[in-house]
């Protein structure tokens, strides 16, 4: 059963140095506050996993938390590059980072395999591209029924998944709606999970469009209002587009980033 | 004086290619602007599909990302990311994939991964996103890029999304079902693959643009169709719809490719 914790307790208990950590969220409901708590607690040597690493992964990488990044698209959506990510890949600053990259379809299917208890997933993907040449977790498999050669991707089973949702009840049942991306699969694929929520309520009103994660598949829930800012939480607050734009000059330069980091970690 | 900008005629030309289409898988940036314009002009019933899971999105302003709240709130349905790729894109049921590119080569292959050597790139680009499977599985793809020599290049160092590969027959040999990039729309004109060689060839030129100017902006010796129609200028209605769309949305930087 999910335990109700503070954000600091949740990160301290569930995210360890060297873990493979997936903070998922597809534009909506990105667990930004949890990512910044990981920075404050000084985690190191993490394998960071995410389909769409954006600002919070730029912050984690710039802060030196990550040894590896497993991803399919890294950018500041609608604005441009992730400068801390680029600095790590291009210049090895603040430390070299190993990368393992996929397409979105491949990453989504890797989580599906992980959530399904399978060693790999099958898809039509990557064909004719150079991605597979650089990525050991892409291969081919022959269909036993038709003989067709298809693409296989290895399952993803993170040590811990971290997501943000709109609500949970006091028993730790989690409810989210709107664009829910790959978060259900990430939680079900991971050994442990931390869910931050906008609010903890006595009872969850059923919503026809909601994704529900029952308390018995969630490790810990922390109430963190605005925990997805600058992304958005449908029904609670809008995307803070100005923050995404303002991150560009902050992240472009190591010194301005260091000042930002000092403010966050104080 | 011309009453429109180079970006505007590019976007209007791209939007017109969606006339009569049912569904379009939309990358963010230039393609998203054109697809949203098409819904306001030539193709009001066009189903816009975003990789965030929004099917049939009808945003009133241009989304900044592929997962803006308005996409979900106005969509016919919102599905998970595994579902959008597996059930909706992969079987080949989407008419058109609309993509941007950091680089595109003479056979329509796209790079959005790295400039330079993979292990030690001089520029690390965002990566693949949804594009490899959009380029593989949509019935056709259309690419929208600004025409620059560093963008339209002879050869790519990294193929992120396959166009015509090495040339005729390559897609079929790999078992790809979609036809590939049938049109590349730029701010100078429209390139189409030569039916024999699959090489991108200048097929339309925008008003006021000289062929030499297009050649100078292309990174390979550009072939030009013997008959080269001039693009119909944007109409007052198209321009008004585009400008209303872009002014209602806040000013945006150039996030390239699918997010």
Interface residues (C-beta under 8 A of the other chain):
Chain A: X26 X27 X28 X51 X52 X71 X72 X73 X74 X75 X76 X77 X78 X79 X80 X81 X82 X85 X86 X89 X90 X101 X102 X103 X104 X105 X108 X109 X111 X112 X123 X124 X125 X126 X127 X128 X129 X130 X131 X134 X148 X149 X178 X179 X180 X181 X182 X184 X185 X209 X211 X232 X234 X238 X239 X241 X244 X245 X248
Chain B: X28 X29 X51 X52 X53 X54 X64 X65 X66 X67 X68 X69 X71 X72 X73 X78 X80 X81 X82 X85 X86 X89 X90 X113 X118 X120 X121 X122 X123 X124 X126 X127 X128 X129 X130 X131 X132 X133 X136 X137 X158 X159 X160 X161 X162 X165 X170 X171 X174 X175 X176 X250 X252 X253 X254 X255 X257 X258 X259
